[in-house]
């Protein structure tokens, strides 16, 4: 069973876990938040709006809480994992 797709939301863009996974995969080097969001919208073939941006900020907060990314002056960077 794919737990990433289980959600009360009908649109996949509203799922924080799925959005977090996609954002994490897009962060290959240090990127500005706006650049990252635009790249996400282009990959998902969607238009950014306030609701989507809210979910993307929540997704970044989720990644930050698990120490997977750092944010410094609106620049997002992946934390290297030694595992």
Residue, then its C-alpha position, 0 to 999 in steps of 0.5 A: x500500500x502506498x501511504x504517500x497517496x492516502x489523504x483526505x485531499x483529492x488533489x495531489x498538490x494538497x498532500x504535504x507528504x507528496x509535495x515534500x518528497x517532490x521538493x526534496x528531489x528538486x533540491x540538488x544544490x542551493x536554490x532560492x525558495x521562489x526558484x524552487x517553487x517555480x520549478x515545482x509548478x513547472x514539473x507538476x504542470x500547475x499554476x502557483x496560487x496562494x493555496x499551493x504556496x501554503x502547502x509548499x511552505x508547509x512541505x518545507x517546514x516538514x523537511x526542515x523539522x526532520x533536518x533534511x534541509x536548511x534555509x538561510x536568507x531564502x536559500x534552501x539547501x539539502x543537508x548531506x546525510x552520512x548514511 
